[in-house]
Amino acid sequence: MNPTLSQTTFDQVFAVLPIALGIIIYAIFFVAKRHETAPSTAPLGQTFACAGCGRRGHREHMVARQHDGAVSWLCARCAAH
């Protein structure tokens, strides 16, 4: 006996197979990427210069001032003026 696929079965398999493989690949990448974290914007120990006097300090000790879409960092002394 010569087992053969009918033309209809053959067409249905190759119509569904690319979609199924795409969904499987998408699911694998989704599971692999969901536990990644975004890189931090400022590494620990990075310092910023005061826009007023030039004194350097850690970001936690600086005051951010926004103007025209830009951010300037000021030390506590310059921010108080």
C-alpha positions as CSV (number, residue, x, y, z in Angstrom):
1,M,0.0,0.0,0.0
2,N,1.3,3.4,-1.0
3,P,0.4,5.9,1.8
4,T,-0.1,9.4,0.3
5,L,-1.6,12.6,1.5
6,S,-4.5,14.1,-0.3
7,Q,-4.0,17.5,-1.8
8,T,-6.5,19.1,0.7
9,T,-4.6,17.6,3.7
10,F,-1.3,18.8,2.3
11,D,-2.6,22.3,1.8
12,Q,-4.1,22.5,5.3
13,V,-0.9,21.3,6.9
14,F,1.2,23.9,5.1
15,A,-1.4,26.6,5.8
16,V,-1.3,26.0,9.6
17,L,2.3,25.0,10.1
18,P,3.9,28.4,9.6
19,I,1.4,30.1,12.0
20,A,2.0,27.4,14.6
21,L,5.8,27.7,14.4
22,G,5.6,31.5,14.6
23,I,3.5,31.3,17.8
24,I,5.9,28.8,19.3
25,I,8.9,30.9,18.5
26,Y,7.2,34.0,19.8
27,A,6.2,32.2,23.1
28,I,9.9,31.0,23.6
29,F,11.2,34.6,23.2
30,F,8.5,36.0,25.4
31,V,9.4,33.6,28.2
32,A,13.1,34.2,27.7
33,K,12.9,38.0,27.7
34,R,10.3,38.7,30.4
35,H,12.7,38.5,33.3
36,E,15.3,40.9,31.9
37,T,15.6,44.3,33.6
38,A,16.4,47.6,32.0
39,P,19.9,49.0,32.5
40,S,20.1,51.7,35.1
41,T,20.4,55.2,33.9
42,A,23.2,56.2,36.3
43,P,25.7,53.7,37.7
44,L,26.4,53.8,41.4
45,G,29.1,56.2,42.3
46,Q,28.5,58.5,39.2
47,T,28.8,62.2,40.1
48,F,27.3,65.2,38.5
49,A,28.7,68.7,38.2
50,C,26.6,71.6,39.6
51,A,25.3,73.8,36.8
52,G,25.8,76.9,39.0
53,C,29.2,76.5,40.6
54,G,30.7,73.4,39.1
55,R,31.0,71.5,42.4
56,R,30.7,67.7,41.9
57,G,28.3,65.5,43.9
58,H,26.4,62.3,43.8
59,R,22.9,62.4,42.2
60,E,21.2,61.7,45.5
61,H,22.7,65.0,46.9
62,M,21.9,67.1,43.8
63,V,18.7,68.9,42.9
64,A,17.3,68.5,39.4
65,R,15.9,71.6,37.6
66,Q,14.1,71.1,34.3
67,H,14.0,73.9,31.7
68,D,12.9,73.6,28.1
69,G,13.1,69.8,28.2
70,A,16.6,69.7,29.6
71,V,17.7,68.8,33.1
72,S,20.3,70.7,35.1
73,W,21.8,69.4,38.3
74,L,22.4,71.9,41.1
75,C,24.1,71.4,44.5
76,A,22.0,72.2,47.6
77,R,23.7,75.6,48.0
78,C,23.0,76.8,44.5
79,A,19.4,75.4,44.6
80,A,18.7,77.4,47.7
81,H,19.5,80.7,45.9
